[in-house]
Amino acid sequence: MDSARHDDLEARLGKLARVLTGEPRLAVSIGAGGPRVERGRFVLPSHAAESTDSTDLTEADEDLLTGYLDLLAARWRHSAQPRLDTAQAGVTGRIAQAVEDRRVLARLAMAYPGVRRYVERLRVQLARDASRRWGALAWRERLVWTIERALWEEAPGAREQDAASLAAALRVLDDPEGPLAAARASRSTGESVRAAQAIVAAVRSLASRGANNMMQTARPLETLDEATLARELDDFGAHDDIDLASLPDDAAAAGATRYPGAPALEAASEALGDAASAPGATLSEADAVPPRVSSGDASRAKPVRSLPLTAAFDVVTDLTGSGDATAWRKLRALARAETGALKTQLERALKADELTHWKREQERGEIDRAALARLAVSRGYRTPFRVATHASGRDAAVTLLLDLSGSMAGRKIELARLCAAALADALMQLGFDCEVLGYSSIESPEMRVQYERARAAGADLSGYNRFVERLDLRVFKRFDARNSHDASGLAAIECGHENPDGEALAWAAARLAERKARRRLLFVLSDGYPSTSDGDPAVLRSDLHARVAELGEQGIELVGIGIQDDAVEAFYPHAVVVHKLHELPAVAFATLSRMLTRRSRRV
């Protein structure tokens, strides 16, 4: 989708959002990590705007984006709490959010009947997403999705029908007098929460009744033994905590618009924008923060690190000097036109920043005037000279790491390529060590075979968070490549698929740490939160937080540059967000200049 059409679509959706919410200053943008509310705008997921041919936006794509917008607008108007899926809420919060979404969307449809069409499109897409990720979902996550579909009275998909233990659990819940019936009758946020708590309690009660009755009907392909199932049931929602006292009075919340004004929009933005999980996300995306555990249950906590089942299939491709020479010359010319003046300013600043020190008491060099008196009175004095030494501000190594995920397709990757060319070309001319890297991940058939074998063998996979995707790491220009032609690989910068940021950051930092330099700077260009098709988003984010903290302790200076998304602000100590794509090269160069001319604390 071209930039003009993208802007036009955002403008049209913005008008619709203002009509649905009654908030005159509300805006809409399409970006990674949605749907969510941040800083006075609705952010809709960019993957919903990607049609099958990647050039035109189809009517179905627009319907899906409208469905996401309706979801946010319904929460905005009719929900008493912006986000129930908090870290403490766990699966109870996710179920409560599903109950609440069904309630508030029904209320919105009463005022705007056309909403039903777009909600149906949204539900179809969520079902497709769940089906695609089904193989990587834990039993608990599958049950949450099964409960959500039952709430909406949707028929289970083909893959869900194979899970007899899920069907057995659902039979207990979907009784005419059961908790699902109460959930469908919810009239307020408080009732939605209580219904979710009743659902969780009913599921956990199955453990006390014994799992053997359920297992009698389970098919072999579930690879879930009785003991494992009993443990899953007993642990389902065991550590969840939703503070009902924080909810407003149900009677008021049930019939009132919750956030009518601009100050309240900021509050909702903070609650949703900070989120470790995106509201209304698909099943595996919604579990964005590990459930809280007590110190005695630390063994049950999700790992902080995102670990691969195997790294044997990861690929590192060195494209240094192997790009199209003509394309590189054109790219370099465009880059110099964009940032030539900025490069000149940086060079002047660096020259002014260079420090000159004098080594005195030398036998050779220039005369040290301060030593002339001693030379006159001491016949044996032979060291009246001094020698200049320079502490260059250019003793720094710089790495530029590019997010090559699918959401970067189109204008974003074009400008990221131009940005990388501008920075690398200027750094080489100024005498800095620099390297340009890129990362993404893609499903590996060989890795999937290994994963399926491990599952069939009953291996414990709970400590891993990358099962079927291999890393696709690219070196567009190495540190030791200092000639202009050696940077031609930058012309080959293209998009991949997913973006496991933490692992890629560790790889880039390890390469940077090998360079002998007074300072080491690592710039990351990204357009959203870390994501893979088979990993838990919560673990991916906690992994990135942990790695950023470690690298900071090692003295590596990290800078995140967000491309139309402020996710970088949640992870990197220095961060800047570029909202207008055409400004990316200049903003990135200005950020680089500011970091290079800033005196290191260790100087």
C-alpha positions as CSV (number, residue, x, y, z in Angstrom):
1,M,0.0,0.0,0.0
2,D,1.5,3.4,-1.0
3,S,2.0,6.2,1.4
4,A,-0.8,8.4,0.1
5,R,-3.4,5.6,0.3
6,H,-2.1,4.7,3.8
7,D,-2.6,8.3,5.0
8,D,-6.0,8.5,3.4
9,L,-7.1,5.3,5.1
10,E,-5.9,6.5,8.5
11,A,-7.8,9.8,8.0
12,R,-11.0,8.0,7.1
13,L,-10.7,5.6,10.0
14,G,-9.9,8.6,12.3
15,K,-13.2,10.2,11.4
16,L,-15.0,7.0,12.1
17,A,-13.3,6.7,15.5
18,R,-14.4,10.2,16.5
19,V,-18.0,9.5,15.5
20,L,-18.1,6.2,17.5
21,T,-16.4,7.6,20.6
22,G,-17.6,11.2,20.6
23,E,-14.0,12.3,21.3
24,P,-13.1,15.1,18.8
25,R,-9.4,14.9,19.2
26,L,-9.0,11.2,18.7
27,A,-6.7,10.0,15.8
28,V,-6.1,6.7,14.2
29,S,-2.8,5.2,12.9
30,I,-1.8,1.8,11.5
31,G,1.3,0.4,13.2
32,A,2.9,-2.6,14.7
33,G,1.8,-4.0,18.0
34,G,-1.9,-3.0,17.8
35,P,-4.7,-2.8,18.6
36,R,-4.1,-0.4,21.5
37,V,-4.6,3.2,22.6
38,E,-1.7,5.5,23.0
39,R,-1.3,9.3,23.3
40,G,-4.7,10.3,22.0
41,R,-4.9,7.8,19.1
42,F,-6.1,4.3,18.3
43,V,-3.3,2.2,16.9
44,L,-4.6,-0.6,14.6
45,P,-2.4,-3.6,13.7
46,S,-0.4,-3.2,10.5
47,H,-0.7,-6.9,9.6
48,A,-4.4,-6.2,9.1
49,A,-3.5,-3.8,6.3
50,E,-1.4,-6.3,4.3
51,S,-3.3,-7.8,1.4
52,T,-2.3,-11.0,-0.3
53,D,-0.5,-9.3,-3.2
54,S,1.1,-6.7,-0.9
55,T,0.3,-3.9,-3.3
56,D,-3.4,-3.2,-2.9
57,L,-5.6,-3.0,0.1
58,T,-8.7,-5.1,-0.4
59,E,-12.1,-4.5,0.9
60,A,-11.7,-7.4,3.3
61,D,-8.5,-5.8,4.7
62,E,-10.4,-2.5,5.3
63,D,-13.2,-4.4,7.0
64,L,-10.7,-6.1,9.3
65,L,-9.1,-2.8,10.3
66,T,-12.6,-1.4,10.9
67,G,-13.4,-4.4,13.1
68,Y,-10.3,-3.6,15.2
69,L,-11.3,0.0,15.4
70,D,-14.9,-1.0,16.5
71,L,-13.3,-3.1,19.3
72,L,-11.3,-0.2,20.7
73,A,-14.3,2.1,20.3
74,A,-16.5,-0.3,22.2
75,R,-14.1,-0.6,25.0
76,W,-13.7,3.2,25.1
77,R,-17.4,3.8,25.3
78,H,-18.8,1.0,27.5
79,S,-16.0,-0.7,29.5
80,A,-15.3,0.4,33.1
81,Q,-11.7,-0.6,32.9
82,P,-9.5,-0.1,29.8
83,R,-7.5,-3.3,30.2
84,L,-8.3,-6.4,32.2
85,D,-5.5,-8.5,30.9
86,T,-2.8,-7.2,33.4
87,A,0.2,-9.1,34.6
88,Q,-1.6,-10.2,37.8
89,A,-4.9,-11.0,36.0
90,G,-3.4,-13.9,34.0
91,V,-5.9,-16.2,32.3
92,T,-8.7,-14.9,34.5
93,G,-8.1,-11.4,33.0
94,R,-8.0,-12.8,29.5
95,I,-11.3,-14.6,29.9
96,A,-12.8,-11.5,31.6
97,Q,-11.5,-9.4,28.6
98,A,-13.2,-11.8,26.2
99,V,-16.5,-11.6,28.1
100,E,-16.2,-7.8,28.3
101,D,-15.4,-7.5,24.6
102,R,-18.5,-9.5,23.6
103,R,-20.7,-7.3,25.9
104,V,-19.4,-4.0,24.8
105,L,-19.4,-4.9,21.1
106,A,-23.0,-5.9,21.4
107,R,-23.8,-2.5,23.0
108,L,-22.0,-0.7,20.2
109,A,-23.9,-2.7,17.6
110,M,-27.2,-1.6,19.2
111,A,-26.3,2.0,18.4
112,Y,-24.6,1.3,15.1
113,P,-26.0,-1.9,13.5
114,G,-23.3,-1.8,10.8
115,V,-20.8,-2.8,13.4
116,R,-21.9,-6.5,13.2
117,R,-20.4,-6.9,9.7
118,Y,-16.9,-5.8,10.8
119,V,-17.0,-7.7,14.1
120,E,-17.7,-10.9,12.1
121,R,-14.7,-10.2,9.9
122,L,-12.6,-9.6,13.0
123,R,-13.7,-12.9,14.5
124,V,-12.9,-14.8,11.4
125,Q,-9.4,-13.3,11.4
126,L,-8.8,-14.2,15.0
127,A,-9.9,-17.7,14.4
128,R,-7.4,-18.0,11.5
129,D,-4.6,-16.6,13.7
130,A,-5.4,-19.2,16.4
131,S,-5.5,-22.0,13.9
132,R,-2.2,-21.0,12.4
133,R,-0.5,-20.9,15.9
134,W,-2.4,-23.9,17.3
135,G,0.6,-26.2,17.2
136,A,2.7,-23.9,19.4
137,L,0.0,-23.2,22.0
138,A,0.1,-24.7,25.4
139,W,-3.0,-26.6,26.6
140,R,-4.0,-23.7,28.9
141,E,-3.9,-21.2,26.0
142,R,-6.0,-23.6,23.8
143,L,-8.6,-23.8,26.6
144,V,-8.8,-20.0,26.9
145,W,-9.4,-19.8,23.1
146,T,-12.0,-22.6,23.2
147,I,-13.8,-20.7,26.0
148,E,-13.8,-17.5,24.0
149,R,-15.3,-19.2,21.0
150,A,-17.9,-20.8,23.1
151,L,-18.8,-17.3,24.5
152,W,-19.4,-16.1,21.0
153,E,-21.3,-19.4,20.2
154,E,-18.9,-20.1,17.3
155,A,-18.3,-23.6,16.1
156,P,-14.9,-25.0,16.9
157,G,-12.4,-25.3,14.1
158,A,-11.1,-28.5,12.7
159,R,-8.0,-28.6,14.8
160,E,-9.9,-27.7,18.0
161,Q,-12.3,-30.6,17.4
162,D,-9.3,-33.0,17.8
163,A,-8.7,-31.9,21.4
164,A,-11.2,-34.1,23.3
165,S,-9.9,-32.9,26.7
166,L,-10.9,-29.3,25.7
167,A,-14.4,-30.5,24.7
168,A,-14.7,-32.3,28.0
169,A,-13.8,-29.2,29.9
170,L,-16.2,-27.1,27.9
171,R,-19.1,-29.5,28.6
172,V,-18.8,-28.6,32.3
173,L,-18.8,-24.9,31.6
174,D,-21.5,-24.7,29.0
175,D,-24.4,-25.9,31.1
176,P,-27.7,-23.9,30.9
177,E,-27.0,-22.9,34.5
178,G,-23.2,-22.9,34.1
179,P,-20.7,-20.0,34.2
180,L,-20.7,-19.5,30.4
181,A,-24.4,-18.7,30.5
182,A,-23.7,-16.1,33.3
183,A,-20.8,-14.7,31.2
184,R,-23.1,-14.2,28.2
185,A,-25.6,-12.3,30.4
186,S,-23.0,-9.9,31.7
187,R,-24.2,-6.3,32.0
188,S,-21.1,-4.6,33.4
189,T,-17.3,-4.9,33.8
190,G,-17.7,-6.2,37.3
191,E,-20.1,-8.9,36.2
192,S,-17.6,-9.9,33.4
193,V,-14.8,-10.3,36.0
194,R,-17.0,-12.3,38.3
195,A,-18.1,-14.5,35.4
196,A,-14.5,-15.1,34.4
197,Q,-13.6,-16.0,38.0
198,A,-16.5,-18.5,38.0
199,I,-15.2,-20.1,34.8
200,V,-11.7,-20.5,36.1
201,A,-13.0,-22.0,39.4
202,A,-15.1,-24.5,37.4
203,V,-12.1,-25.5,35.3
204,R,-9.9,-26.0,38.4
205,S,-12.6,-28.1,40.1
206,L,-12.1,-30.7,37.4
207,A,-8.7,-31.5,38.9
208,S,-10.3,-32.4,42.2
209,R,-12.7,-34.7,40.4
210,G,-9.9,-36.5,38.7
211,A,-8.7,-36.1,35.1
212,N,-9.1,-39.7,34.2
213,N,-12.7,-39.3,33.0
214,M,-11.6,-36.6,30.6
215,M,-8.6,-38.7,29.4
216,Q,-10.8,-41.6,28.5
217,T,-12.2,-39.7,25.6
218,A,-8.9,-37.9,24.6
219,R,-7.4,-39.0,21.4
220,P,-3.7,-40.1,21.2
221,L,-2.7,-37.1,19.1
222,E,-3.1,-34.9,22.1
223,T,0.0,-36.3,23.7
224,L,-1.3,-35.2,27.1
225,D,-1.2,-37.8,29.9
226,E,-3.5,-37.8,32.9
227,A,-0.9,-36.4,35.3
228,T,-0.1,-33.5,33.0
229,L,-3.7,-32.7,32.4
230,A,-4.4,-32.8,36.2
231,R,-1.5,-30.4,36.8
232,E,-2.8,-28.1,34.0
233,L,-6.3,-28.0,35.5
234,D,-5.0,-27.4,39.0
235,D,-2.7,-24.6,37.9
236,F,-5.3,-22.9,35.6
237,G,-5.7,-19.4,37.0
238,A,-4.3,-20.4,40.4
239,H,-2.2,-17.2,40.8
240,D,-4.5,-14.7,39.0
241,D,-5.5,-11.5,40.8
242,I,-8.0,-8.9,39.6
243,D,-8.7,-6.1,42.0
244,L,-12.5,-5.8,41.9
245,A,-12.3,-2.9,44.4
246,S,-10.6,-0.8,41.6
247,L,-13.7,-1.0,39.4
248,P,-16.3,1.8,39.6
249,D,-19.8,1.1,40.7
250,D,-21.4,-1.5,38.4
251,A,-24.7,0.4,38.1
252,A,-22.9,3.5,36.9
253,A,-20.5,1.6,34.7
254,A,-23.2,-0.4,33.0
255,G,-24.9,2.5,31.3
256,A,-22.4,5.3,31.1
257,T,-19.7,6.3,28.6
258,R,-16.5,5.6,30.5
259,Y,-14.0,8.0,29.0
260,P,-15.7,11.1,27.6
261,G,-12.9,13.7,27.8
262,A,-9.3,14.3,26.8
263,P,-7.8,13.8,30.3
264,A,-9.5,10.4,30.5
265,L,-8.1,9.5,27.0
266,E,-4.6,10.1,28.4
267,A,-5.4,7.7,31.3
268,A,-6.6,5.1,28.9
269,S,-3.6,5.6,26.7
270,E,-1.3,5.0,29.6
271,A,-3.2,1.9,30.7
272,L,-3.2,0.4,27.2
273,G,0.0,1.8,25.6
274,D,2.3,0.5,28.4
275,A,0.7,-2.9,28.1
276,A,2.8,-6.0,27.9
277,S,-0.1,-7.4,25.9
278,A,-2.1,-5.8,23.2
279,P,-5.9,-5.6,24.0
280,G,-8.0,-7.7,21.7
281,A,-5.0,-9.6,20.4
282,T,-5.2,-13.2,19.3
283,L,-5.0,-15.9,21.9
284,S,-1.2,-16.4,21.9
285,E,-0.5,-12.7,21.6
286,A,-2.7,-11.7,24.5
287,D,-0.7,-13.6,27.1
288,A,1.9,-10.8,27.1
289,V,3.0,-10.9,30.7
290,P,3.8,-14.0,32.7
291,P,1.3,-14.7,35.5
292,R,2.5,-13.7,39.0
293,V,3.9,-16.5,41.0
294,S,4.9,-16.7,44.7
295,S,8.5,-17.4,45.7
296,G,7.6,-20.9,46.5
297,D,6.3,-21.5,42.9
298,A,9.2,-20.0,41.1
299,S,9.7,-23.2,39.2
300,R,6.3,-22.6,37.5
301,A,7.2,-19.1,36.3
302,K,7.8,-18.5,32.6
303,P,11.5,-18.0,31.8
304,V,12.8,-14.5,31.5
305,R,14.9,-15.4,28.5
306,S,13.6,-16.4,25.1
307,L,15.5,-19.6,24.4
308,P,15.4,-21.5,21.1
309,L,14.8,-25.2,21.0
310,T,17.9,-25.4,18.8
311,A,20.1,-22.8,17.1
312,A,21.5,-25.4,14.6
313,F,19.4,-24.1,11.7
314,D,20.0,-20.4,12.3
315,V,21.6,-18.7,9.2
316,V,24.1,-15.8,9.1
317,T,24.5,-14.4,5.5
318,D,27.4,-12.1,4.8
319,L,26.5,-9.7,2.0
320,T,29.4,-7.4,2.4
321,G,30.5,-6.2,-1.0
322,S,28.2,-8.5,-2.9
323,G,25.4,-6.1,-3.7
324,D,24.6,-4.5,-7.1
325,A,27.2,-1.9,-7.6
326,T,25.0,0.4,-9.7
327,A,22.2,0.2,-7.1
328,W,24.6,1.0,-4.4
329,R,26.0,4.1,-6.2
330,K,22.4,5.4,-6.7
331,L,21.6,4.7,-3.0
332,R,24.7,6.4,-1.8
333,A,24.0,9.5,-3.9
334,L,20.5,9.7,-2.5
335,A,21.9,9.3,1.0
336,R,24.5,12.0,0.6
337,A,21.8,14.4,-0.7
338,E,19.7,13.7,2.4
339,T,22.4,14.0,5.0
340,G,25.4,15.7,3.4
341,A,25.0,18.9,5.3
342,L,24.5,17.0,8.5
343,K,27.7,15.0,7.9
344,T,29.7,18.3,7.4
345,Q,28.3,19.6,10.7
346,L,29.3,16.4,12.5
347,E,32.8,16.5,11.1
348,R,33.3,20.0,12.5
349,A,31.9,19.1,15.8
350,L,34.2,16.1,16.1
351,K,37.3,18.1,15.2
352,A,36.4,20.6,17.9
353,D,35.9,17.8,20.3
354,E,39.3,16.2,19.8
355,L,41.5,16.6,22.9
356,T,45.2,17.4,22.8
357,H,47.5,16.3,25.7
358,W,51.2,16.9,26.2
359,K,53.7,14.5,27.3
360,R,56.4,16.5,29.1
361,E,60.0,15.7,30.1
362,Q,60.9,14.2,26.7
363,E,64.3,14.0,25.0
364,R,62.8,14.9,21.6
365,G,59.9,17.0,20.4
366,E,59.2,20.7,20.6
367,I,60.6,23.0,23.3
368,D,58.5,23.1,26.5
369,R,58.6,26.7,27.6
370,A,57.8,25.8,31.2
371,A,61.1,23.8,31.2
372,L,63.3,26.7,30.0
373,A,64.2,28.0,33.4
374,R,65.2,24.5,34.6
375,L,67.3,24.1,31.5
376,A,69.2,27.4,32.3
377,V,70.1,26.4,35.8
378,S,70.7,22.7,35.5
379,R,73.7,21.8,33.3
380,G,72.7,18.1,33.1
381,Y,69.1,18.6,32.3
382,R,68.3,16.9,29.0
383,T,64.5,16.6,28.8
384,P,63.2,20.1,28.0
385,F,60.9,18.9,25.3
386,R,57.2,17.9,25.0
387,V,55.2,15.7,22.6
388,A,51.6,16.2,21.6
389,T,49.2,13.3,21.9
390,H,45.6,13.4,20.6
391,A,42.6,11.7,22.2
392,S,40.3,11.4,19.2
393,G,36.6,11.6,19.6
394,R,36.5,9.1,16.8
395,D,37.7,6.1,18.8
396,A,34.3,4.5,18.7
397,A,32.7,1.5,17.0
398,V,29.2,1.8,15.7
399,T,26.7,-1.0,14.8
400,L,23.4,-0.3,13.1
401,L,20.9,-3.2,13.6
402,L,17.8,-3.2,11.3
403,D,14.5,-4.9,12.1
404,L,13.7,-6.7,8.8
405,S,10.2,-8.0,9.9
406,G,7.3,-8.2,7.5
407,S,5.7,-5.1,9.0
408,M,8.7,-3.1,7.6
409,A,7.6,-3.8,4.0
410,G,7.0,-0.9,1.6
411,R,8.1,2.6,2.3
412,K,9.5,1.7,5.7
413,I,12.2,-0.6,4.4
414,E,13.0,1.8,1.6
415,L,13.8,4.6,4.0
416,A,15.5,2.2,6.4
417,R,17.8,1.2,3.5
418,L,18.5,4.9,2.8
419,C,19.1,5.6,6.4
420,A,21.6,2.8,6.7
421,A,23.4,4.0,3.6
422,A,23.6,7.6,4.9
423,L,25.0,6.5,8.3
424,A,27.4,3.9,7.0
425,D,28.8,6.2,4.3
426,A,29.3,9.1,6.6
427,L,30.9,6.9,9.3
428,M,33.3,5.4,6.8
429,Q,34.3,8.9,5.5
430,L,34.8,10.1,9.1
431,G,37.1,7.2,10.0
432,F,34.8,5.3,12.3
433,D,34.5,1.5,12.6
434,C,31.0,0.6,11.6
435,E,28.9,-2.4,10.8
436,V,25.3,-2.7,9.4
437,L,23.3,-5.8,10.3
438,G,19.7,-7.0,9.9
439,Y,17.6,-9.7,11.5
440,S,14.3,-11.6,11.1
441,S,13.1,-15.1,11.6
442,I,11.2,-17.6,9.4
443,E,9.7,-21.0,9.9
444,S,12.2,-23.8,9.2
445,P,10.9,-27.2,8.0
446,E,13.9,-29.0,9.5
447,M,13.3,-27.2,12.9
448,R,9.6,-28.1,12.8
449,V,10.5,-31.8,12.3
450,Q,12.8,-31.7,15.3
451,Y,10.1,-29.9,17.4
452,E,7.5,-32.5,16.5
453,R,9.9,-35.3,17.4
454,A,10.5,-33.8,20.8
455,R,6.8,-33.4,21.4
456,A,6.1,-37.0,20.4
457,A,8.9,-38.2,22.7
458,G,7.2,-36.3,25.6
459,A,10.2,-33.9,26.1
460,D,9.7,-31.0,28.5
461,L,9.6,-27.9,26.2
462,S,8.4,-25.4,28.8
463,G,11.8,-23.8,29.0
464,Y,11.9,-22.8,25.3
465,N,10.3,-20.0,23.4
466,R,11.4,-20.5,19.8
467,F,10.3,-23.9,18.4
468,V,9.9,-23.9,14.6
469,E,11.5,-20.6,13.5
470,R,15.2,-20.2,12.6
471,L,17.0,-16.8,12.8
472,D,17.8,-15.2,9.5
473,L,20.7,-12.9,10.3
474,R,22.3,-10.7,7.7
475,V,25.6,-8.8,7.6
476,F,25.3,-6.0,5.0
477,K,28.7,-4.4,5.9
478,R,31.4,-5.8,8.2
479,F,33.6,-3.7,10.4
480,D,36.7,-4.5,8.4
481,A,35.1,-3.4,5.1
482,R,36.3,0.2,4.7
483,N,36.2,0.8,1.0
484,S,33.1,2.3,-0.5
485,H,32.5,-0.7,-2.7
486,D,32.5,-2.9,0.3
487,A,29.2,-1.3,1.4
488,S,27.3,-2.4,-1.7
489,G,25.5,-5.0,0.3
490,L,23.4,-2.2,1.8
491,A,21.5,-2.1,-1.5
492,A,20.3,-5.7,-0.8
493,I,18.4,-4.7,2.4
494,E,15.0,-6.4,2.2
495,C,12.2,-7.5,4.5
496,G,11.9,-11.0,6.1
497,H,9.1,-12.3,8.4
498,E,9.2,-12.1,12.2
499,N,11.5,-10.2,14.6
500,P,12.9,-11.9,17.8
501,D,14.7,-8.7,18.9
502,G,16.4,-10.1,22.0
503,E,18.4,-12.8,20.3
504,A,19.3,-10.6,17.4
505,L,20.5,-7.8,19.8
506,A,22.7,-10.3,21.6
507,W,24.2,-11.4,18.3
508,A,24.9,-7.9,17.2
509,A,26.4,-6.9,20.6
510,A,28.7,-9.9,20.7
511,R,30.2,-8.8,17.3
512,L,30.5,-5.2,18.5
513,A,32.1,-6.2,21.8
514,E,35.0,-7.8,19.8
515,R,36.1,-4.4,18.5
516,K,38.8,-2.5,20.3
517,A,37.4,0.9,20.9
518,R,36.9,3.4,23.7
519,R,33.2,3.5,23.0
520,R,30.8,1.1,21.5
521,L,27.4,2.3,20.2
522,L,24.6,0.1,19.0
523,F,21.6,1.6,17.1
524,V,18.5,-0.4,16.6
525,L,15.9,0.6,14.0
526,S,12.5,-1.1,14.7
527,D,8.8,-0.6,14.1
528,G,7.3,-2.4,17.0
529,Y,7.5,-5.0,19.8
530,P,9.5,-8.3,19.4
531,S,7.3,-11.0,17.8
532,T,7.5,-14.5,16.4
533,S,4.8,-16.8,15.2
534,D,5.6,-19.5,17.7
535,G,6.8,-17.7,20.8
536,D,5.2,-16.1,23.9
537,P,5.2,-12.3,23.5
538,A,5.7,-11.9,27.2
539,V,8.9,-13.9,27.2
540,L,10.1,-12.1,24.0
541,R,9.7,-8.8,25.8
542,S,11.2,-9.8,29.1
543,D,14.1,-11.3,27.2
544,L,14.7,-8.0,25.4
545,H,14.5,-6.0,28.7
546,A,17.0,-8.4,30.2
547,R,19.5,-8.2,27.3
548,V,19.3,-4.4,27.1
549,A,20.1,-4.2,30.8
550,E,23.0,-6.6,30.5
551,L,24.5,-4.8,27.6
552,G,24.2,-1.5,29.4
553,E,26.2,-2.9,32.3
554,Q,28.9,-4.0,29.8
555,G,29.3,-0.4,28.6
556,I,27.6,-0.7,25.2
557,E,25.6,2.4,24.5
558,L,22.2,1.4,23.1
559,V,19.9,3.6,21.1
560,G,16.4,2.6,19.8
561,I,15.0,4.4,16.8
562,G,11.2,3.7,16.5
563,I,9.7,3.8,13.0
564,Q,6.1,5.1,13.5
565,D,5.9,3.2,16.8
566,D,7.1,4.1,20.2
567,A,7.8,0.5,21.4
568,V,11.5,1.4,21.6
569,E,10.8,3.7,24.5
570,A,9.9,0.7,26.6
571,F,13.2,-1.0,26.1
572,Y,16.1,1.3,25.3
573,P,17.8,3.9,27.6
574,H,18.1,6.3,24.6
575,A,15.1,6.3,22.2
576,V,13.7,8.5,19.5
577,V,10.5,7.9,17.6
578,V,10.1,9.0,13.9
579,H,6.4,9.5,13.1
580,K,6.9,10.9,9.6
581,L,8.7,8.4,7.5
582,H,10.5,10.9,5.2
583,E,12.3,12.3,8.3
584,L,13.9,8.9,9.2
585,P,17.4,9.4,7.6
586,A,17.8,13.0,9.0
587,V,16.5,12.0,12.5
588,A,18.7,8.9,12.7
589,F,21.7,10.9,11.6
590,A,21.0,13.7,14.1
591,T,20.7,11.1,16.9
592,L,24.0,9.5,15.8
593,S,25.7,12.9,15.8
594,R,24.4,13.7,19.3
595,M,25.7,10.4,20.7
596,L,29.1,10.6,19.0
597,T,29.7,14.2,20.2
598,R,28.5,13.4,23.7
599,R,31.5,12.8,26.0
600,S,31.5,9.4,27.5
601,R,31.4,9.3,31.3
602,R,34.5,7.2,31.2
603,V,36.6,9.7,29.3
